Amino acid sequence: MCLKRLFLIPLLALTAFVPFTSYLKGDQVGAKYDLNELSNALAELSALSSKATVFIEGIRERGAGRGTGSGFVVDALNGIVVTNAHVVSDHESFLIRFDDGRETSGTVVGSDPQTDLAVIRISSNFARHQMSWGDSDRLRPGNLVMAIGSPLGL
């Protein structure tokens, strides 16, 4: 191993623990963020979001096969789950599983293959948590985003 690589490894390791500075747009006030704090905040967001994330198993009554996917409760009171249209296509009934192991059935309210969005209704008040809609107009290049789901039932 060359000498340059020996010095580069500890430098990269130290970089992960050094606070970085981000300037807020407009008033140019500097705000320091610690990467460990950011990591903890993302872990907390993931833990809270997983409570409203569901695993969806579609069952084909005419023919063999099951399809799987994930969705999000967006209205816990009325039992509204948003998922992808390709998750619900060609399925007659659905098993909806929450991260705590509870299960219920669901029916498709509507589906739009062009936007790949679908809405499933589950029993009212079955869900205990819900996600809120974000505002994509407030996003800008460089913002952190998190993909949350339940691929393959994991």
N, C-alpha and C positions, 0 to 999 in steps of 0.2 A: 504494500500500500504506500502510495506516495505521501510525502510530508504534508502537502497542501490538504489532502483529504483528512488527515489526522486532526488538523486544526479546524476544518470546516464542520465536522460532526459535532463537537461541543458548541460551536457557535450557533448552529441551527437549533440545538437543544435549548440553549439559553434564550434564543429569540422567542420561543413559545411562552416564556414566563415574563417577558418584558411588557409593561403596559404600553398601549399604543394610543395615539392622540387622534381624535376626529373633530373637525371643526363644524359647528352647526351653521347651516346656511342662513344668511340674512344678518344676524347680529355678530357673527364671527367670534362667538364665545367658545373658547376651547373646552372640550370635555374629555377627560381621560377615562378610558375603559380598560379594565383588567381582563385579560383573556380568560382567566379562571372564572370571573364573575359572569362573563358572557356565556361560557360553557354551562355554568350552573343555571343561568336563565333559560337557555335553550333546553336543558334537561327538564326543567320545571314546565316549560311550555309543552314539551312532548308528553309528560305525565298527565297534564290537564287535558290535552287534546285526545289522548288515547281513551279517555272515559266517554267521549262522544263518537269515537270511531267504531264502526261495526264491521264484522266479517259477514259477507253475504254468500250464501250457497244457494244457487238456483237449481231446481230439480225439474227435469224434463219428464213429464208424465207419459208422453207418447214417444217411446224410444229410450234407449240407454243414454246415460251421460249426465254429468253434473257440471255446472260451471261455478266458478268462485270469483270473488272480487271483494272490494271494500267500499264503504260509504261513510257518511257523516250524518249524525242527527243534527238537523238545523232548527227543529221545532219539537222540543220534548213534550210539551203539553198536548199537541195534536198528533204526535207520532209521525213526523215527516223526516224521511231519510233521503239524502241526495247521493246519487252514485253515477256511474257511467252507463250510457245506453247499451254499450256492448256487454255489460255485466248482466243485464236483464233480458237481452234478446233471446228468443227461442226457449224461454222458461215459463212454466205456468205457476209454480209456487216457489216460495223463498223461505229459507231458514236464516234468521238474523241472529247473530251471536255477539254479545257484548264482551268487553275485555275481562269482566268479572265472572264470565261463564254463563250468565243468564241467556236464555234463548227464547225467541218468539217467531211467529210467522209474519210474513209481509206480502202485500199485494202491490202491483204496479199501478200508480195513479196516472202517469204519463211518461213518455219517452220521446226524445228527439235525436235520431241518429246523426243528423247533420252537425249538431253541437256536441254530440256524445254525452248528453245529460239525461238522467232519468230520476223520477221521484217514486219512492216506495212509501206506503203507509203501513205503520205497525200499530199495535194497540196503544190507545191514548194513555198517557202517563206511565208507560212502561219504561221509557228512557228517563234517566236521572240527570243527564247532562246534555248540553247542546253546544255546537260551534256557532260562532257568529260570522256573518259575511264580512269580508274585508273590502277595502276600496282600492281597486287596482290603479286608479288615477293617482293615488298617493305614492305608488312605487316608483323607484328610479333605478337606473343601472347601479349595481354595486350593493343594493339592499340584500340582506340575508333573507332567504326563504327556506321553508322546511316542508318537505314532502312527507306526509303521514298517511299510512294506510295499513292494510292487513293482507299483503300479498301471500297467496297460497295458505292462508289461514294462520300465518305467523304473527 
